[in-house]
């Protein structure tokens, strides 16, 4: 039995440096992977924060322009026809150099889909103008214009709030009385009963 323990002891003496070396390689590899993942997470967090700051501000600006459309009751133009005072705003996400993959896919889709939503709203306004309305006042067209852009303004505001929340940013500070959620919600409630189906 003595020979067994002596052999075991010699084996441990020979194998110990190899085990210690293997343990060091495993721990070193794990530490390297952990550092890389930590660095990737920091980079992703910065990308998300940057996107939220840039796109959130642009969505706020778009919502403000939507509010201008909702407030537009027109003016008397040529031949007594009511004309719009404001042009319809646009939103082009392709012009922004941000990492869209840094936010959840649902939010990314909502932002990238906004141009289509604008196009759909404009088509609805055109349909009412051509098939349901008549000069000189174009009341139905203005009501549809206001309704569609109240909906777009509300949608843009909700997206901005979500992406700021994802990035851990505070909501935009209120430097004046402007609550777009309440404002657009009230506009939609007021305008939906006036909607005409062409």
PyMOL commands that set and color helices and strands:
alter all, ss='L'
color gray80, all
select helices_A, chain A and resi 2-71+78-80+93-95+100-102+105-112+114-131+139-166+180-192
alter helices_A, ss='H'
color red, helices_A
select strands_A, chain A and resi 75-76+82-83
alter strands_A, ss='S'
color yellow, strands_A
deselect
rebuild
show_as cartoon
